[in-house]
């Protein structure tokens, strides 16, 4: 996925000399190919993300197509106000890349983990939010981002969880991609790294459709409505807070078009407590495959038994 | 009739502030001469098109002074009498801080510390596009409290933006008091020089001095960004407003409006 990202960046810059890559002194090794192929289109803005976004706005006004790269904890979260005021308010065509989203930087602690970026970005008027799951979605999402004439946030999470698609995919803004069929009982809708988890759970025997959500904002209400007419329940999985992320987005939309029970599986209202690997942190947050299976089982028994929901304390 | 006459600009500001019952009069009055000189003799603009290609940029980063810029845009013909006369009425387009959707306003600003970075981006774009556009950006001294200002200054020097001219409206006040009381700035010119700028200090109400300073700095295409520390008076032009920070927040009454107008009208 990271090679696909590097390839897509280089291709975009070679195709359009107005494409500029701005980084806040991040991207060690990742940008080697870019710097070699397009050295004049690479701008290291230093460790100064707020200024970087304002500069990107000025460059966009001057006819350039800035791609602003940072860790998701900084772009978009640290610079949210600059994105709002300098870029979104004028609908400038700037692409923001938030890398390392979720628990990628597990061992570095909460400052570098990013589980609130989707919630922040979604609320900014006119900002499209993309979240690819594998290299095929990444390539298509990056192309889609570059085609927009308005601002885009592209979220990059854990990148080495393997392909979820057999080959290249086509993306349009809002689309949900069906990856597995089911008998119509329920559906898992996941984004980014958690699409792999959804597939693993279905492959282990759960009867459910699996959908990937590479675009989180906007989301196609028509496709979602069709899914809801077919199934009795939805489970949404994401490596992001359950507040304001994909789960919230799906729940908000479903409530309006055809309510079905929606279980939001993500990060609850807490920071990581301990240092640890990516896999360790997924376990700490009950987002590893085994924990997710148990959470889904609990949800389904509540739905099937028509019991009163036992809401998790933190949600 | 003198174009961009400071006295007339102040009267327009006063009328806007009175009819709209608005605040931020003092911080508009302190930048009148700076804007008047820029619009009269320095900004290369196409009067027929506020967004003309190749224009010089005038970014008002201290968006609180926007009434002074509105007055200049009115003189340019980019704003109408209705715009000015209906200031702050429901459904009108002129807001209390700088908004990029207004013709002639180059950045949404007033949330402080934004306009400089956008100006730096515009100056860099001009460099990359190999044009001779200049980018002027007016920032407040209170605005120097904002961290992104210093990020932007470092960037401007690193990328050799000698087409960037930063003007500091040094009126020595910010919202809650004097800059010395709130967040002392020390020697502002020396700070800019230390950041790699060609920096000068001058009287920000003395039009010939402003004109000469701007002319000299623009001519110096030496790889160093430029700065003018403009010593100004908050509330300049109306004696009871001068150096009185209450006029950051105070609205005009019929009596204070008439008294201010009388002072402006006796001037040539």
Boltz contact constraints between the chains, C-beta under 6 A:
constraints:
  - contact:
      token1: [A, 48]
      token2: [B, 151]
      max_distance: 6.0
  - contact:
      token1: [A, 50]
      token2: [B, 148]
      max_distance: 6.0
  - contact:
      token1: [A, 51]
      token2: [B, 117]
      max_distance: 6.0
  - contact:
      token1: [A, 51]
      token2: [B, 148]
      max_distance: 6.0
  - contact:
      token1: [A, 51]
      token2: [B, 151]
      max_distance: 6.0
  - contact:
      token1: [A, 51]
      token2: [B, 152]
      max_distance: 6.0
  - contact:
      token1: [A, 51]
      token2: [B, 155]
      max_distance: 6.0
  - contact:
      token1: [A, 54]
      token2: [B, 114]
      max_distance: 6.0
  - contact:
      token1: [A, 54]
      token2: [B, 117]
      max_distance: 6.0
  - contact:
      token1: [A, 54]
      token2: [B, 118]
      max_distance: 6.0
  - contact:
      token1: [A, 55]
      token2: [B, 117]
      max_distance: 6.0
  - contact:
      token1: [A, 55]
      token2: [B, 120]
      max_distance: 6.0
  - contact:
      token1: [A, 55]
      token2: [B, 121]
      max_distance: 6.0
  - contact:
      token1: [A, 57]
      token2: [B, 118]
      max_distance: 6.0
  - contact:
      token1: [A, 57]
      token2: [B, 121]
      max_distance: 6.0
  - contact:
      token1: [A, 58]
      token2: [B, 118]
      max_distance: 6.0
  - contact:
      token1: [A, 58]
      token2: [B, 121]
      max_distance: 6.0
  - contact:
      token1: [A, 58]
      token2: [B, 122]
      max_distance: 6.0
  - contact:
      token1: [A, 59]
      token2: [B, 121]
      max_distance: 6.0
  - contact:
      token1: [A, 59]
      token2: [B, 125]
      max_distance: 6.0
  - contact:
      token1: [A, 61]
      token2: [B, 122]
      max_distance: 6.0
  - contact:
      token1: [A, 62]
      token2: [B, 122]
      max_distance: 6.0
  - contact:
      token1: [A, 62]
      token2: [B, 125]
      max_distance: 6.0
  - contact:
      token1: [A, 64]
      token2: [B, 125]
      max_distance: 6.0
  - contact:
      token1: [A, 85]
      token2: [B, 108]
      max_distance: 6.0
  - contact:
      token1: [A, 85]
      token2: [B, 111]
      max_distance: 6.0
  - contact:
      token1: [A, 85]
      token2: [B, 114]
      max_distance: 6.0
  - contact:
      token1: [A, 86]
      token2: [B, 114]
      max_distance: 6.0
  - contact:
      token1: [A, 86]
      token2: [B, 118]
      max_distance: 6.0
  - contact:
      token1: [A, 89]
      token2: [B, 108]
      max_distance: 6.0
  - contact:
      token1: [A, 90]
      token2: [B, 100]
      max_distance: 6.0
